[in-house]
Amino acid sequence: MTENIVWHDTQLLKQDRRKLKKHHSAVIWFTGLSGSGKSTLANALEQELYKKDIHSYILDGDNVRHGLNSDLGFSDEDRKENIRRIGEVSKLFIDSGSFVLTAFISPFIEDRAQVRNLIEEDEFVEVYVECELDSCEKRDPKGLYKKARNGEIPQFTGISSPYEKPINPEITVNTEKLSVEDSVKKIIQYLEARNWI
């Protein structure tokens, strides 16, 4: 089947779109346990980028599962496919000259590495949203840990399914020690230091 599919190049390139928007493009990949603060940080970062006239878009785990990935469950295989699809969508956003902020647990090192390898070297920023399991459980904004502990949610990351911490993330923000504002500032400083924004 793939032998009948031909890639069509566009006349405008990623570099042209970056020049138009006057900034780099990349994926800021937030990873961490449920309740660690990924979505909160992604939204706060997008607000700061917006203030600086930086084009960005958030891909949030729950939102994507309402549409693009609504056919996937939470088995290891489905989680891998979920992240693979998000990687492909992220690549499209990068090609459009935008920053894409992804907020997914993405529990497996191998899957995050697959996304990193899908795009160019200077286009993937892994942000480990560090927060101990007991703190995430105390926050439990969606009541998911309680359901997982009661056996209502099988294969729940951190309880009955593993979370593999990043080995060498570009950025680590500990949401038990840093405020949202300070965490976002740390990410902005990283982007500015590389002249990406």
The 8 nearest C-alpha neighbors of each residue, nearest first, counted from 0:
[[1, 2, 3, 4, 5, 6, 7, 84],
 [2, 0, 4, 3, 5, 6, 7, 8],
 [1, 3, 0, 4, 5, 6, 7, 8],
 [4, 2, 1, 0, 5, 6, 7, 8],
 [5, 3, 1, 2, 6, 0, 7, 8],
 [4, 6, 7, 3, 2, 1, 8, 0],
 [5, 7, 8, 4, 9, 3, 1, 2],
 [8, 6, 5, 9, 4, 10, 11, 12],
 [9, 7, 6, 10, 11, 12, 5, 13],
 [10, 8, 11, 7, 12, 13, 6, 94],
 [9, 11, 12, 8, 15, 7, 13, 16],
 [10, 12, 9, 15, 13, 16, 14, 8],
 [13, 11, 15, 14, 10, 16, 9, 94],
 [12, 14, 94, 16, 15, 96, 17, 95],
 [13, 15, 17, 12, 16, 18, 96, 11],
 [16, 14, 18, 12, 13, 17, 11, 19],
 [15, 17, 96, 19, 13, 18, 14, 95],
 [18, 16, 96, 14, 20, 19, 15, 22],
 [17, 19, 21, 15, 16, 20, 14, 22],
 [18, 20, 16, 17, 21, 15, 22, 96],
 [19, 21, 17, 18, 22, 16, 96, 54],
 [22, 20, 18, 19, 17, 23, 196, 53],
 [23, 21, 196, 17, 20, 195, 24, 18],
 [22, 24, 195, 17, 196, 96, 25, 21],
 [25, 23, 98, 97, 96, 93, 22, 122],
 [26, 24, 122, 98, 93, 123, 99, 27],
 [25, 27, 99, 123, 98, 28, 100, 122],
 [26, 28, 100, 124, 125, 99, 101, 29],
 [27, 29, 125, 101, 126, 26, 124, 100],
 [30, 28, 126, 102, 37, 101, 127, 125],
 [31, 29, 104, 127, 103, 128, 105, 126],
 [32, 30, 128, 104, 127, 35, 129, 33],
 [31, 33, 35, 104, 34, 157, 156, 30],
 [32, 34, 35, 104, 31, 135, 156, 36],
 [33, 35, 135, 36, 139, 32, 138, 140],
 [34, 36, 130, 32, 33, 135, 37, 31],
 [37, 35, 39, 34, 38, 40, 128, 174],
 [36, 38, 40, 102, 39, 29, 35, 41],
 [39, 37, 41, 40, 102, 36, 42, 59],
 [38, 40, 36, 42, 37, 41, 43, 179],
 [39, 41, 43, 37, 42, 38, 44, 36],
 [42, 40, 38, 44, 43, 39, 100, 37],
 [43, 41, 45, 39, 40, 44, 38, 46],
 [42, 44, 40, 46, 45, 41, 39, 47],
 [45, 43, 41, 47, 46, 42, 183, 40],
 [44, 46, 48, 42, 47, 43, 49, 41],
 [45, 47, 49, 43, 44, 48, 50, 42],
 [48, 46, 44, 50, 49, 45, 51, 43],
 [47, 49, 53, 45, 51, 50, 46, 44],
 [48, 50, 52, 46, 51, 47, 53, 45],
 [51, 49, 47, 48, 52, 46, 53, 45],
 [50, 52, 48, 49, 53, 47, 196, 46],
 [53, 51, 49, 50, 48, 54, 20, 47],
 [54, 52, 48, 49, 51, 55, 22, 196],
 [55, 53, 97, 98, 52, 49, 56, 48],
 [56, 54, 98, 97, 99, 53, 45, 57],
 [55, 57, 99, 100, 98, 58, 54, 45],
 [58, 56, 100, 99, 101, 59, 41, 55],
 [57, 59, 101, 100, 102, 60, 56, 63],
 [60, 58, 102, 62, 61, 101, 57, 63],
 [59, 61, 103, 63, 62, 102, 64, 58],
 [60, 62, 64, 63, 59, 65, 103, 58],
 [63, 61, 65, 59, 64, 60, 66, 58],
 [62, 64, 65, 60, 66, 61, 67, 68],
 [63, 65, 68, 69, 61, 62, 66, 67],
 [66, 64, 69, 62, 63, 61, 68, 67],
 [65, 67, 69, 64, 63, 68, 62, 70],
 [66, 68, 63, 69, 64, 65, 70, 84],
 [69, 67, 64, 70, 66, 71, 63, 81],
 [68, 70, 64, 66, 65, 71, 67, 63],
 [69, 71, 68, 72, 67, 64, 66, 65],
 [72, 70, 77, 69, 68, 73, 81, 64],
 [71, 73, 77, 74, 70, 78, 69, 68],
 [74, 72, 77, 78, 75, 71, 154, 76],
 [73, 75, 77, 76, 72, 78, 154, 71],
 [74, 76, 78, 77, 79, 73, 154, 80],
 [77, 75, 79, 74, 78, 80, 73, 81],
 [78, 76, 80, 74, 79, 71, 75, 73],
 [79, 77, 81, 75, 80, 76, 73, 74],
 [78, 80, 76, 82, 77, 81, 83, 110],
 [79, 81, 83, 77, 82, 78, 84, 76],
 [82, 80, 78, 79, 84, 83, 77, 85],
 [81, 83, 85, 79, 80, 84, 86, 78],
 [84, 82, 80, 86, 85, 81, 79, 87],
 [85, 83, 87, 86, 81, 82, 80, 88],
 [84, 86, 82, 88, 87, 83, 89, 81],
 [87, 85, 89, 114, 83, 84, 88, 82],
 [86, 88, 84, 90, 89, 85, 83, 91],
 [89, 87, 85, 91, 90, 86, 84, 92],
 [90, 88, 86, 92, 91, 87, 85, 93],
 [89, 91, 93, 87, 88, 92, 94, 86],
 [92, 90, 94, 88, 89, 93, 95, 87],
 [91, 93, 95, 89, 94, 90, 97, 99],
 [94, 92, 90, 24, 96, 95, 97, 25],
 [93, 95, 13, 91, 96, 92, 90, 97],
 [96, 94, 92, 93, 97, 16, 13, 91],
 [97, 95, 17, 16, 24, 93, 94, 13],
 [98, 96, 24, 54, 55, 93, 92, 95],
 [97, 99, 55, 24, 25, 26, 93, 54],
 [98, 100, 26, 56, 55, 57, 27, 92],
 [101, 99, 57, 27, 26, 41, 58, 56],
 [100, 102, 58, 28, 29, 57, 59, 103],
 [101, 103, 59, 29, 37, 38, 60, 58],
 [104, 102, 60, 105, 30, 101, 59, 29],
 [103, 105, 30, 31, 106, 32, 33, 102],
 [106, 104, 103, 107, 30, 82, 111, 110],
 [107, 105, 162, 104, 163, 108, 161, 156],
 [106, 108, 163, 109, 110, 105, 162, 111],
 [109, 107, 111, 110, 163, 112, 165, 106],
 [108, 110, 112, 107, 111, 113, 114, 79],
 [111, 109, 113, 112, 107, 108, 79, 82],
 [110, 112, 114, 108, 113, 109, 115, 107],
 [113, 111, 115, 109, 110, 114, 108, 116],
 [112, 114, 110, 116, 111, 115, 109, 117],
 [115, 113, 117, 86, 111, 116, 112, 110],
 [114, 116, 112, 113, 117, 118, 123, 111],
 [117, 115, 113, 114, 118, 112, 119, 120],
 [118, 116, 114, 115, 113, 119, 86, 90],
 [119, 117, 116, 115, 122, 90, 120, 114],
 [120, 118, 122, 121, 117, 116, 123, 115],
 [119, 121, 122, 118, 123, 115, 116, 117],
 [122, 120, 119, 123, 25, 124, 118, 24],
 [121, 123, 25, 119, 120, 26, 118, 124],
 [124, 122, 26, 25, 115, 121, 125, 27],
 [125, 123, 27, 169, 28, 26, 126, 122],
 [124, 126, 28, 168, 169, 27, 29, 127],
 [127, 125, 29, 170, 171, 28, 168, 128],
 [126, 128, 171, 30, 129, 31, 29, 172],
 [129, 127, 31, 172, 30, 173, 126, 171],
 [128, 130, 173, 127, 172, 31, 174, 35],
 [129, 131, 35, 173, 174, 175, 132, 128],
 [132, 130, 134, 133, 135, 129, 35, 175],
 [131, 133, 135, 134, 136, 130, 157, 32],
 [134, 132, 136, 135, 131, 137, 130, 138],
 [135, 133, 137, 136, 131, 132, 138, 130],
 [136, 134, 34, 132, 138, 137, 133, 35],
 [135, 137, 139, 133, 134, 138, 144, 132],
 [136, 138, 134, 135, 139, 133, 140, 132],
 [137, 139, 135, 136, 140, 134, 34, 35],
 [140, 138, 136, 142, 141, 137, 34, 135],
 [141, 139, 138, 142, 34, 143, 137, 136],
 [142, 140, 143, 139, 144, 34, 138, 33],
 [141, 143, 139, 145, 140, 144, 146, 136],
 [144, 142, 146, 141, 145, 147, 139, 152],
 [145, 143, 147, 146, 142, 136, 148, 139],
 [144, 146, 148, 143, 147, 142, 149, 139],
 [147, 145, 149, 151, 143, 144, 148, 152],
 [146, 148, 152, 144, 150, 149, 145, 151],
 [149, 147, 145, 150, 146, 144, 158, 151],
 [150, 148, 146, 147, 151, 145, 152, 144],
 [149, 151, 147, 148, 152, 146, 153, 145],
 [150, 152, 146, 147, 149, 153, 148, 145],
 [153, 151, 147, 150, 146, 155, 154, 143],
 [152, 154, 155, 150, 151, 147, 159, 160],
 [155, 153, 160, 159, 156, 152, 73, 74],
 [154, 156, 159, 160, 153, 158, 152, 147],
 [157, 155, 160, 161, 158, 162, 159, 154],
 [156, 158, 161, 160, 162, 159, 155, 32],
 [157, 159, 156, 155, 160, 147, 161, 148],
 [160, 158, 154, 155, 156, 157, 161, 153],
 [159, 161, 156, 154, 155, 157, 158, 162],
 [162, 160, 157, 156, 163, 159, 106, 158],
 [161, 163, 106, 157, 156, 164, 107, 160],
 [164, 162, 107, 106, 108, 161, 165, 166],
 [163, 165, 162, 166, 108, 106, 31, 127],
 [166, 164, 168, 167, 163, 108, 127, 125],
 [165, 167, 168, 164, 108, 163, 127, 169],
 [168, 166, 165, 169, 170, 125, 171, 164],
 [169, 167, 125, 170, 165, 126, 166, 127],
 [168, 170, 125, 124, 126, 167, 171, 127],
 [171, 169, 126, 168, 127, 125, 172, 186],
 [172, 170, 127, 126, 128, 173, 168, 129],
 [171, 173, 128, 182, 129, 174, 127, 170],
 [172, 174, 129, 175, 176, 177, 130, 128],
 [173, 175, 177, 176, 130, 172, 129, 178],
 [174, 176, 173, 177, 130, 134, 129, 178],
 [177, 175, 174, 173, 178, 172, 130, 182],
 [178, 176, 174, 173, 181, 182, 175, 179],
 [177, 179, 181, 180, 182, 174, 176, 175],
 [178, 180, 182, 181, 183, 40, 177, 174],
 [181, 179, 183, 178, 182, 184, 43, 177],
 [182, 180, 184, 178, 183, 179, 177, 185],
 [181, 183, 179, 185, 184, 180, 172, 177],
 [184, 182, 186, 180, 185, 181, 44, 187],
 [183, 185, 181, 187, 182, 186, 188, 180],
 [184, 186, 182, 188, 183, 187, 181, 189],
 [187, 185, 189, 183, 188, 184, 190, 182],
 [188, 186, 184, 190, 189, 185, 191, 183],
 [189, 187, 191, 185, 186, 190, 192, 184],
 [190, 188, 186, 192, 187, 191, 185, 193],
 [189, 191, 187, 195, 193, 188, 192, 196],
 [190, 192, 194, 188, 193, 196, 189, 195],
 [193, 191, 189, 190, 194, 188, 195, 187],
 [192, 194, 191, 195, 190, 189, 196, 188],
 [195, 193, 191, 196, 192, 190, 23, 22],
 [194, 196, 23, 193, 190, 22, 191, 24],
 [195, 22, 194, 191, 190, 23, 53, 193]]
